[in-house]
């Protein structure tokens, strides 16, 4: 295959380097972190895939939320033979086929990311690059281990109009991710897409003036984010990234916001803690977490990094973050009593949703979380029910008559099996 992106490795060149890297596990010359990661990934693969297949179940990697985005890491840390032993030859072959596709897509995305960053710099528009792309190029040992499907950028509201014109001028099209965005008074996200008629590859750019709103009304200190942002070079272009403390807390919040869906997002946290832990200002991080009522969220995300990936975190951090007793009971005894299974399996989704709701910093907040589950914000209601509805958006309130009953019914379906298992 020729090199369609000047200055970048061809796909075959990158595959060759990855094949060379895969020889490492067979040599026995592994460092402690990689050994720990491989051991944890074996457990996750066993629970999430091998046991499902052994019971005669099926895993659809097109719709599975837990594993596909982690495939580049798994295919780099295990040989084809090792994966075949863990999850069977057919599933291992599908993993490596998706791995090749991810690498091809990332070659394309790297080229486009460089163009977008260069254009923003030329226009004097400052952005903070977040999540996948900046983690890949600053913290992962090799960028191709952390593939991504979009570019998340924080931008000053004053620059939003100019950034819109710039992206449209580059061929991007603005689109509404959700129909209900037009009635969302707290809107902070703006989406753009670049499509080529002769290719299935596409580029998504998400401009954020702030993190999107959640049901807990979390409000990050954007002024502090911008003041503490750090300059980095990504693909030869200068940009900014969040400070380690701000990024870590934001990623914990984001992982919980999506009900702990993707294992890759947990691994991002482990990689960040390993890379920045020795220089992290833990005191500042704890103060910020408590102010934002994210202490319990931070506690569990750090605990999983420690317990699953042997991340080195001071013991006093956990003592300072200790969640309320009722929240601990719900999370540890009911929702996530079997952590590996809950994080790695499709069946664990209901448990993760319960844990998401219960990870609050006080008993009063737990009661409030229950009320917000029954009566979400108008924006959340619109996204949930109006996307495919023929009703005018202004009539979203009609669903407030239906949603509480549907939620209670689902809660019964979720909680009764969990409570029975908890008693066993």
BABA-983703 format. One record per atom (N, C-alpha, C): residue in three letters; x, y, z. Coordinates in steps of 0.2 Angstrom, whole numbers, plus 2048, in hexadecimal, padded with zeros to 3 digits. Example, Ala and Ser with C-alpha at 12.3 -4.5 7.8 and 13.67 -1.06 7.14 Angstrom:
2
ala8427E4827;ala83E7EA827;ala8427F0827;ser8407F5823;ser8447FB824;ser840800827;
//
This chain:
424
unk8047FA800;unk800800800;unk804806800;unk80380B7FC;unk8078117FB;unk805816801;unk80A81A802;unk80981F808;unk804825805;unk7FE825807;unk7F982A805;unk7FA831809;unk7FE83080E;unk7FF836813;unk806838813;unk80983C810;unk81083E810;unk81283F817;unk81883D819;unk81B83E81F;unk819839824;unk814835823;unk812830828;unk814829825;unk81482582A;unk81681E829;unk81081B824;unk812816820;unk80D81281D;unk80A80D821;unk80480B820;unk801806824;unk806800825;unk8097FD81F;unk80D7F7820;unk8137F9824;unk8167FF824;unk81C801828;unk81A801830;unk814803831;unk811803838;unk8107FC83A;unk80D7F8836;unk80C7F1838;unk8127ED83A;unk8177EF836;unk81E7EC837;unk8207ED83E;unk8207F483F;unk8227F6846;unk81E7F384C;unk8187F284A;unk8137EF84F;unk8157E8850;unk8167E484A;unk8187DD84B;unk81F7DC84F;unk8237E184E;unk82A7E1852;unk8287E2859;unk8247E685B;unk8227E8862;unk81F7E2865;unk81B7DE860;unk8177D8863;unk81C7D2865;unk8227D3862;unk8277CD864;unk8297CE86C;unk8287D486F;unk82A7D5875;unk8277D187A;unk8207CF87A;unk81D7CB87F;unk8207C487F;unk8227C287A;unk8257BB879;unk82C7BA87C;unk82F7C087D;unk8367BF880;unk8377BF887;unk8327C088B;unk8327C0892;unk8357C7895;unk8377CC890;unk83A7D2892;unk8357D7893;unk8307D6897;unk82B7DB898;unk82C7DF89F;unk82A7E589E;unk82B7E98A5;unk8257E88A9;unk8257EA8AF;unk81F7E88B4;unk8197EB8B1;unk8197F18AF;unk8127F48AD;unk80F7F08A7;unk8137EE8A2;unk8107EA89D;unk80E7E389F;unk8127E08A3;unk8107DA8A6;unk8097DA8AA;unk8087E08AE;unk8027E18B1;unk7FC7E28AC;unk7FD7E68A7;unk7F87E78A2;unk7F67E189F;unk7FB7DD89D;unk7F97D7899;unk7F57D289E;unk7F77D28A4;unk7F37CE8A9;unk7EC7D08A9;unk7EB7D78AA;unk7E47DA8AB;unk7E07D98A4;unk7E37DA89F;unk7E07D9898;unk7DE7D2897;unk7E27CD89A;unk7E07C6899;unk7D97C589D;unk7D97C88A3;unk7D37C78A7;unk7CD7CA8A4;unk7CE7D08A1;unk7C87D489E;unk7C67D0897;unk7CB7CD894;unk7C97C988E;unk7C57C388F;unk7C87C0895;unk7C57BA897;unk7BD7BB899;unk7BC7C089D;unk7B57C189F;unk7B17C489A;unk7B47C9896;unk7AF7CC891;unk7AE7C988A;unk7B37C4888;unk7B27C1882;unk7B37B9883;unk7B87B7886;unk7B97AF886;unk7B37AC889;unk7B17AE88F;unk7AC7AB892;unk7A57AB88F;unk7A47B188B;unk79E7B2887;unk79E7AD882;unk7A37AC87E;unk7A47A7879;unk7A37A087B;unk7A679F881;unk7A6798884;unk79F796885;unk79A79B887;unk79379A888;unk78F799882;unk79279A87C;unk78E79A876;unk78C7A1874;unk78E7A6878;unk78C7AD876;unk7907B0870;unk78E7B686E;unk7917B9868;unk7947C086A;unk7997C2867;unk79C7C9869;unk79C7CC862;unk7987D2861;unk7987D685B;unk79D7DC85C;unk7A27DB859;unk7A77E185A;unk7A57E7857;unk7A07E7853;unk79D7ED850;unk7997F1855;unk7967EE859;unk7927F185E;unk7947F1865;unk7997ED867;unk79C7EC86D;unk79F7F2870;unk79E7F4876;unk7A07FB878;unk7A67FA87C;unk7A87F487F;unk7AD7F3884;unk7B47F3881;unk7B57EE87B;unk7BB7ED879;unk7BE7F0873;unk7BA7F186E;unk7BD7F3867;unk7C27F8867;unk7C17FE86B;unk7C680386B;unk7CC80286F;unk7CC7FC872;unk7D27FA876;unk7D67F5871;unk7D47F386B;unk7D77EE867;unk7DE7F0865;unk7E07F6863;unk7E77F7862;unk7EC7F6868;unk7EA7F786E;unk7EE7F5874;unk7EE7EE874;unk7E97EA874;unk7E97E3874;unk7ED7E086F;unk7EC7E2869;unk7F07DF863;unk7F77E1864;unk7F97E6868;unk8007E7868;unk8037E486E;unk7FF7E2873;unk8027DF879;unk8027D8879;unk7FE7D5875;unk7FD7CE874;unk7FF7CC86D;unk8027C686C;unk8037C3865;unk7FD7C0863;unk7FC7BF85C;unk7F67BC859;unk7F57B585D;unk7FA7B185E;unk7F97AB861;unk7F77AC868;unk7F97B086C;unk7F77B1873;unk7EF7B3873;unk7ED7B886E;unk7E67BA86E;unk7E27B486C;unk7E57B0867;unk7E17AA865;unk7DF7A586B;unk7E47A586F;unk7E47A0875;unk7DF7A387A;unk7DE7AA87A;unk7DA7AD87F;unk7D37AD87D;unk7D27AF876;unk7CB7B0874;unk7C97AC86E;unk7CD7A886C;unk7CC7A4866;unk7CF7A7860;unk7D07A385B;unk7D37A5855;unk7CF7AA851;unk7C87A8850;unk7C47AC84C;unk7C37B384F;unk7C27B4856;unk7C27BB859;unk7C97BE858;unk7CE7BB859;unk7D57BE859;unk7D67C1852;unk7D47BD84D;unk7D47BF846;unk7D07C6845;unk7CA7C6848;unk7C67CC847;unk7C97D284B;unk7CD7D0850;unk7D07D6854;unk7D67D984F;unk7D97D484C;unk7DF7D7848;unk7DC7DA842;unk7D77D883F;unk7D47DB839;unk7D27E383B;unk7CF7E3841;unk7CD7EA843;unk7D37EE845;unk7D87EB848;unk7DE7EE849;unk7E17F2843;unk7E17EE83D;unk7E47F1837;unk7DF7F7835;unk7D97F6836;unk7D47FB834;unk7D5802838;unk7D680183E;unk7D8806843;unk7DE80A841;unk7E380683F;unk7EA80983D;unk7E980D837;unk7E580A832;unk7E480E82C;unk7E081482D;unk7DB814831;unk7D781A833;unk7DB81F837;unk7E081D83B;unk7E482283F;unk7E982583B;unk7EC822836;unk7F0825831;unk7ED82B82E;unk7E782A82C;unk7E382F829;unk7E183582E;unk7DF833834;unk7DD838839;unk7E383C83B;unk7E983983B;unk7EF83C83D;unk7F1842838;unk7F0840832;unk7F184582C;unk7EC84B82D;unk7E684982E;unk7E184F82F;unk7E1853835;unk7E384F83B;unk7E5853841;unk7EA858840;unk7EF85683D;unk7F585B83C;unk7F2861838;unk7EE860833;unk7EC86582E;unk7E786A833;unk7E3867837;unk7DE86B83B;unk7E286F840;unk7E786C843;unk7EB870848;unk7EF875845;unk7F287483F;unk7F687983B;unk7F187F839;unk7EC87D837;unk7E7882835;unk7E588783B;unk7E4884840;unk7E2887846;unk7E788C849;unk7ED889849;unk7F388D84A;unk7F4893846;unk7F389283F;unk7F489783A;unk7EF89D83B;unk7E989B83E;unk7E48A083F;unk7E48A3846;unk7E98A184A;unk7E98A3850;unk7E48A1855;unk7E189B854;unk7DC899858;unk7DE89485D;unk7DE895863;unk7E1891868;unk7DC88B86B;unk7DE88586B;unk7DA88086D;unk7DE87B872;unk7DA878876;unk7DD87387B;unk7DB86C878;unk7DF868876;unk7DE861873;unk7DD85D879;unk7D8859878;unk7D685487E;unk7D584D87C;unk7D5849881;unk7D4842880;unk7D883E87B;unk7D683A877;unk7D9835873;unk7E083886F;unk7DF83D86B;unk7E583F867;unk7EB84186B;unk7E9845870;unk7EF848874;unk7F2842879;unk7ED83E87B;unk7F083887F;unk7F483487B;unk7F2833875;unk7F682E871;unk7FD83186F;unk7FE83886F;unk80483B86D;unk80883D872;unk80683D879;unk80A83F87E;unk80B83A884;unk806835884;unk80783088A;unk808829888;unk805827882;unk806820880;unk80D81F87E;unk80F81987F;unk81681787C;unk817818875;unk811816871;unk81181786A;unk80A81A868;unk80A81F864;unk803822863;unk7FE81D860;unk80081985C;unk7FC814859;unk7F880F85E;unk7FB80F864;unk7F780B869;unk7F180E86B;unk7F081586A;unk7EA81986D;unk7E781C866;unk7E3818863;unk7E081B85D;unk7DA81F85F;unk7D782385B;unk7D182785D;unk7CD828856;unk7C782A857;unk7C282B852;unk7C0832851;unk7C2837855;unk7C083E854;unk7C5842858;unk7C5849857;unk7C984E85A;unk7C585285F;unk7C6851865;unk7C385586A;unk7C785B86C;unk7C486186B;unk7C886786C;unk7C486C870;unk7C786F876;unk7C487487A;unk7C687B876;unk7C187F876;unk7C2886872;unk7BF88B876;unk7C2891876;unk7BF897879;unk7B8899875;unk7B389A879;unk7AD89C875;unk7AE8A2870;unk7B28A6871;unk7B38AC86D;unk7B68AA866;unk7BA8A4866;unk7BD8A1860;unk7B889D85C;unk7B289B85F;unk7AE89685C;unk7AC898855;unk7AA89E853;unk7A88A084D;unk7AE89F848;unk7B48A284A;unk7B98A1845;unk7BB89A844;unk7BB896849;unk7BD88F848;unk7B888B843;unk7B188D844;unk7AC88B83F;unk7AE88C838;unk7AF893837;unk7B1895830;unk7B789182D;unk7BC890832;unk7C288D830;unk7C188682E;unk7BD882832;unk7BC87B830;unk7B787A82A;unk7B287E82A;unk7AE87E823;unk7B288081D;unk7B788481E;unk7BC886818;unk7C0880817;unk7C187B81B;unk7C587581A;unk7C1870818;unk7BB871817;unk7B786B814;unk7B2868819;unk7B386A81F;unk7AF867825;unk7A8869824;unk7A3865827;unk79C867827;unk79A86782E;unk79686C830;unk79386C837;unk78D868837;unk78C86483D;unk78686083D;unk784860845;unk77E85E846;unk77B85E84C;unk77C85684F;unk780855854;unk78084E856;unk77984C859;unk77685085C;unk76F84E85F;unk76A85385D;unk76485185B;unk75F856859;unk75D85B85E;unk75D859864;unk75C85D86A;unk76186286C;unk766862868;unk76B868869;unk76886F869;unk76486F864;unk761876863;unk75D879868;unk75B87486D;unk757877873;unk75B877879;unk762875878;unk76687487E;unk76987B880;unk76787E885;unk76A885887;unk77188488A;unk77387E88C;unk77A87D88F;unk77E87A88A;unk77D87B884;unk78187787E;unk78887A87E;unk78D87587E;unk79487787E;unk798873878;unk79586F874;unk79886B86F;unk79686D868;unk79A86D864;unk79986E85D;unk79D869858;unk799866854;unk79C860850;unk79D862849;unk7A385F846;unk7A486083F;unk7A785A83C;unk7A5858836;unk7A7852833;unk7AA85482C;unk7AF85082A;unk7B2850824;unk7B1849820;unk7AE84981B;unk7AD843817;unk7B0843810;unk7B383E80E;unk7B583D807;unk7B1839803;unk7AE83B7FD;unk7AA8367F9;unk7AD8307F7;unk7B382F7F7;unk7B68297F4;unk7B98257FA;unk7B8827800;unk7BA823806;unk7B582280B;unk7B681D80F;unk7B281C815;unk7B481F81B;unk7BB82281B;unk7BE825820;unk7BB82C821;unk7BA82F827;unk7B7835828;unk7BA83882F;unk7BA83E82F;unk7BD842835;unk7B8846839;unk7B884583F;unk7B3848844;unk7B784D848;unk7B5853848;unk7B885884D;unk7B385B852;unk7B485A858;unk7AF85D85D;unk7B2863861;unk7B086985F;unk7B286F863;unk7AD870869;unk7B187086F;unk7AD871875;unk7AF878878;unk7AA87C87A;unk7AB88287E;unk7AC880886;unk7AA87A887;unk7AA87788E;unk7A887088E;unk7AA86C893;unk7A7865893;unk79F865893;unk79C86088F;unk79586088F;unk79285F896;unk78C861896;unk78986189D;unk78785A89F;unk7878598A5;unk7858528A8;unk77F8538AD;unk77C84E8AF;unk77684E8B3;unk7788508BA;unk77F8508BC;unk7818538C2;unk78385A8C2;unk78285D8BD;unk7838648BC;unk78B8668BE;unk78F8628BC;unk7968638BD;unk7998698B8;unk79C86D8BC;unk79E8738B8;unk7A68748B9;unk7AA8728B4;unk7B18728B5;unk7B387A8B5;unk7B987B8B8;unk7BC8828B8;unk7C08838B2;unk7BC8858AC;unk7C08868A6;unk7C588C8A6;unk7C48918AA;unk7CA8968AB;unk7D08938AD;unk7CF88E8B2;unk7D588A8B5;unk7D88868B0;unk7D48828AC;unk7D687E8A6;unk7DA8828A2;unk7D888889F;unk7DC88B89A;unk7E288E89E;unk7E28908A4;unk7E88938A7;unk7ED88D8A8;unk7EB8878AA;unk7F08828AB;unk7F287E8A5;unk7EF87F89F;unk7F087B899;unk7F887B898;unk7FA875895;unk801874893;unk80287488C;unk807877889;unk809877882;unk80C870880;unk80A86D87B;unk80C867878;unk80D867871;unk81186386E;unk812862867;unk80F85C865;unk80A85C860;unk80685685E;unk807856856;unk80A851854;unk80B85084C;unk80F856849;unk81385984D;unk81785F84B;unk81486584C;unk80E86684E;unk80A86C84F;unk80986D857;unk80A874858;unk80987685F;unk802876861;unk800874867;unk7F987586A;unk7FA875871;unk7F4874874;unk7F487487C;unk7F086E87E;unk7F286B884;unk7EE866887;unk7ED86888E;unk7E8865891;unk7E6866898;unk7EC86489D;unk7ED8678A2;unk7F28658A7;unk7F085E8A9;unk7F585A8AC;unk7F38538AE;unk7EE8538B3;unk7ED8578B8;unk7E88578BD;unk7E18588BA;unk7E185D8B5;unk7DA85F8B2;unk7D88598AD;unk7DD8578AA;unk7DB8518A5;unk7D984B8A8;unk7DD8498AE;unk7DB8438B1;unk7D48448B4;unk7D28498B7;unk7CC84A8BA;unk7C684A8B5;unk7C884D8AF;unk7C384E8AA;unk7C28478A7;unk7C78438A6;unk7C683C8A3;unk7C38378A8;unk7C48388AE;unk7C08348B3;unk7B88368B3;unk7B783D8B2;unk7B083F8B1;unk7AD83C8AB;unk7B183C8A6;unk7AE83A89F;unk7AD83389F;unk7B182F8A2;unk7B08288A2;unk7AA8268A6;unk7A98298AC;unk7A38288B0;unk79D82B8AC;unk79D8318A9;unk7988338A5;unk79582E8A0;unk79982A89D;unk797825898;unk79681E89B;unk79581E8A2;unk7948188A6;unk7998138A5;unk7A08158A5;unk7A68118A4;unk7A580C89F;unk7A480E899;unk7A280A893;unk7A8807890;unk7AD80B88E;unk7B380888B;unk7B980788F;unk7BC80188E;unk7C27FF892;unk7C7804890;unk7C880688A;unk7CD80A888;unk7CD81188C;unk7C881388E;unk7C8819892;unk7CA818899;unk7CA81289C;unk7CD8108A2;unk7D48108A1;unk7D680D89C;unk7DE80C89B;unk7E181389A;unk7DD818896;unk7E081F896;unk7E282189D;unk7DD8208A2;unk7DE8238A8;unk7E581F8AB;unk7E58198AA;unk7EB8158AD;unk7F28188AA;unk7F18198A3;unk7F781C8A0;unk7F98238A2;unk7F48278A3;unk7F582E8A6;unk7F882E8AD;unk7F582A8B1;unk7F88298B8;unk7FF8278B8;unk8008228B4;unk80781F8B4;unk80C8258B1;unk80A8288AC;unk80E82D8A9;unk80F8338AD;unk80A8368B0;unk80A83C8B4;unk80A83B8BB;unk8098358BE;unk8088348C5;unk80E8378C9;unk8148368C8;unk8198398CC;unk81A8408CC;unk8178448C8;unk81784B8C8;unk81084E8C9;unk80B84A8CA;unk80484D8CB;unk8038508D1;unk8008568D1;unk7FE85A8D7;unk7F88568DA;unk7F98518DE;unk7F384D8E1;unk7EF8528E5;unk7F28568E9;unk7EE85B8EE;unk7E985F8E9;unk7EC8628E4;unk7E88668E0;unk7E28628DC;unk7E485C8DA;unk7DF8588D7;unk7D98568DC;unk7DB8548E2;unk7D68538E7;unk7D18598E9;unk7D485E8E9;unk7D08648EB;unk7CB8668E5;unk7CE8658DF;unk7C98668D9;unk7C48618D9;unk7C685A8DA;unk7C18558DA;unk7BB8568DF;unk7BD8588E5;unk7B885A8EA;unk7B48608E9;unk7B78658E6;unk7B386B8E4;unk7AE8698DF;unk7AF8658DA;unk7AB8638D5;unk7A685D8D6;unk7A785B8DD;unk7A38558DF;unk7A584F8DB;unk7AB84E8D9;unk7AD8488D5;unk7B28448D9;unk7B28458E0;unk7B78418E4;unk7B68398E3;unk7B08378E4;unk7AE8308E3;unk7B082D8DC;unk7AE8318D7;unk7B082F8D0;unk7B782E8D0;unk7BB8338D2;unk7C38338D2;unk7C582D8D6;unk7C282C8DC;unk7C48268E0;unk7C481F8DC;unk7BE81E8D9;unk7BD8188D6;unk7C28178D0;unk7C281C8CC;unk7C681C8C6;unk7CD81B8C8;unk7D081E8CD;unk7D781D8CF;unk7D88168D2;unk7D38148D6;unk7D380D8D9;unk7D38088D3;unk7D08088CE;unk7D08038C8;unk7D78048C5;unk7DA80A8C4;unk7E080A8C1;unk7E58078C6;unk7E58078CC;unk7E98048D1;unk7E87FD8D1;unk7E27FA8D1;unk7E17F38D2;unk7E17EF8CC;unk7E07F28C6;unk7E07EE8C0;unk7E77F08BC;unk7EA7F58BD;unk7EF7F78B9;unk7F57F98BD;unk7F57F88C4;unk7FB7F98C8;unk7FD8008C8;unk7F98058C7;unk7FB80C8C7;unk7FD80E8CE;unk8038118CE;unk8058138D5;unk80281A8D7;unk7FE8198DC;unk7FA81F8DF;unk7FB81F8E6;unk7FC8258E9;unk7FD8258F0;unk7F78238F4;unk7F881F8F9;unk7F281C8FD;unk7EE822901;unk7F2827902;unk7EE82D906;unk7E9830901;unk7EA82F8FA;unk7E58328F6;unk7DE82F8F6;unk7DE8288F7;unk7D88248F8;unk7D58268FF;unk7D9827904;unk7D682890A;unk7D382F90A;unk7D5834906;unk7D283A906;unk7CC83A902;unk7CC8368FD;unk7C68358F8;unk7C08318FB;unk7C182E900;unk7BD828902;unk7B582A901;unk7B18268FD;unk7AA8288FB;unk7A6827901;unk7A0829901;unk79B828907;unk799821907;unk79781E90D;unk79681790E;unk790814909;unk78B818908;unk786815904;unk7888158FD;unk78C81A8FA;unk78E8198F3;unk7938138F3;unk7978128F7;unk79C80C8F7;unk7988068F7;unk7928068FB;unk78E7FF8FB;unk78B7FE8F4;unk7888038F1;unk7858028EB;unk78A8008E5;unk7908048E5;unk7958038E0;unk7987FC8E1;unk79B7FB8E7;unk79F7F58E8;unk79C7EF8EA;unk7967EF8ED;unk7927E98EF;unk78D7E78EA;unk78A7EC8E6;unk7847EA8E2;unk7867EB8DB;unk7897F18D9;unk78A7F28D2;unk7907EF8CF;unk7967F08D2;unk79C7ED8D0;unk7A07E88D4;unk79C7E48D7;unk79F7DF8DC;unk7A47DA8D8;unk7A37D98D1;unk7A77D68CD;unk7AA7DB8C8;unk7AF7DE8CA;unk7B17E48C6;unk7B37E28BF;unk7B77DD8BE;unk7B97DB8B7;unk7B37D98B3;unk7AF7D58B5;unk7A97D48B1;unk7A57DA8B0;unk7A47DE8B5;unk7A07E48B3;unk7A37E98AE;unk7A97E98AE;unk7AC7EE8A9;unk7AD7EB8A2;unk7AD7E48A2;unk7AF7E189C;unk7AA7DE898;unk7A47DD89B;unk79E7D9897;unk7997DE895;unk7957DC890;unk78F7DF88E;unk78A7DF894;unk78A7D9897;unk7857D989C;unk7867DD8A2;unk78D7E08A3;unk78F7E48A8;unk78C7EB8A7;unk7897ED8A1;unk7877F48A0;unk7827F68A5;unk77D7F28A7;unk7797F48AC;unk77C7F68B3;unk7817F28B5;unk7857F38BB;unk7897F98BB;unk78C7FB8B5;unk78F8018B4;unk78B8078B4;unk7858078B2;unk78080C8B2;unk77E80E8BA;unk77D8088BD;unk77C8098C5;unk78280C8C8;unk78880A8C6;unk78E80D8CA;unk78E8148C8;unk78D8168C1;unk78D81D8BF;unk7898218C3;unk78381F8C5;unk77E8238C8;unk7808248D0;unk78381E8D2;unk78581E8DA;unk78B8228DB;unk78F8238D7;unk7968268D8;unk79582E8DA;unk79382F8E0;unk7928368E2;unk7958378E8;unk79683D8EA;unk79A83F8F0;unk7968408F7;unk79083E8F7;unk78C83F8FD;unk78583B8FC;unk782839902;unk77C835902;unk77783A8FF;unk777840900;unk7728458FD;unk7728458F5;unk7798458F3;unk77A8458EC;unk77783E8E9;unk7778398EC;unk7758328EA;unk76D8338E9;unk76A8368ED;unk7638378ED;unk76183C8E7;unk7658418E6;unk7648468E0;unk7668428DA;unk76B83D8DA;unk76C83A8D3;unk7668368D2;unk7628338D7;unk75C82F8D5;unk7578338D2;unk7568398D5;unk75183E8D2;unk7538408CB;unk7598418CA;unk75B8438C3;unk75B83E8BE;unk75B8378C0;unk75A8328BC;unk7538318BA;unk74E8338BE;unk7478338BD;unk7458398B9;unk74883F8BA;unk7468458B7;unk74D8498B4;unk74F8468AF;unk7558498AC;unk7548508A9;unk75A8548A7;unk75985A8A5;unk75685A89E;unk75386089C;unk750860895;unk75485E88F;unk75B860890;unk75F85E88A;unk76085688A;unk761853890;unk76284C890;unk75B84888E;unk75684B890;unk74F84888E;unk74F849886;unk75184E883;unk75084F87C;unk75584A879;unk75B84987B;unk75F844878;unk75D83D878;unk75A83C87E;unk75783587F;unk75183387B;unk74D83887A;unk746836877;unk74483A871;unk74783F86F;unk74584386A;unk749842863;unk74F83E864;unk75383D85E;unk74F83A858;unk74B836859;unk747832854;unk73F834855;unk73E839859;unk73783A85A;unk73483F854;unk72E83E853;unk72B84384E;unk728849851;unk728849858;unk72584F85C;unk72A85585B;unk72785B85B;unk72B86185B;unk72F861861;unk735863861;unk73A863866;unk73786786D;unk73386C86B;unk730870871;unk72B86B875;unk729865873;unk725861877;unk72985C87B;unk72F85D87C;unk73385887F;unk731856886;unk72D85B889;unk72B85A890;unk726854891;unk72385288B;unk71E84D88B;unk72184688E;unk72884688C;unk72B84088E;unk72C83F896;unk72C845899;unk72C8458A1;unk7268418A4;unk7218408A0;unk71C83C8A3;unk71D8348A2;unk72283389D;unk72382C89C;unk72A82989F;unk72F82E89F;unk73582C8A1;unk7368298A8;unk73382C8AD;unk7348298B4;unk7328228B4;unk72C8208B1;unk72A8198B1;unk72E8148AE;unk7308168A8;unk7358128A4;unk73C8118A8;unk73E8168AB;unk7448168AF;unk7438118B5;unk73D8128B9;unk73C80D8BE;unk73C8068BC;unk7398058B6;unk7387FE8B4;unk73F7FB8B2;unk7437FF8AF;unk74A7FD8AE;unk74E7FC8B4;unk74D8008B9;unk7508008BF;unk74F7F98C3;unk7497F78C2;unk7477F18C5;unk74A7EB8C1;unk74A7EC8BB;unk74D7E68B7;unk7557E68B8;unk7587EC8BA;unk75F7EC8BB;unk7617EA8C2;unk75D7EC8C7;unk75F7EC8CE;unk75D7E58D1;unk7577E28CF;unk7557DC8D2;unk75B7D68D1;unk75D7D58CB;unk7627D08CA;unk7697D28CE;unk76A7D88CE;unk7707DA8D2;unk7707D98D9;unk76A7DA8DC;unk7697D98E3;unk7697D28E5;unk7667CE8E0;unk7667C78E2;unk76D7C48E2;unk7717C68DD;unk7787C48DD;unk77C7C78E3;unk77A7CD8E5;unk77E7D08EB;unk77D7CB8F1;unk7777C88F2;unk7757C48F7;unk7797BD8F7;unk77B7BB8F1;unk77E7B58F1;unk7857B48F4;
//
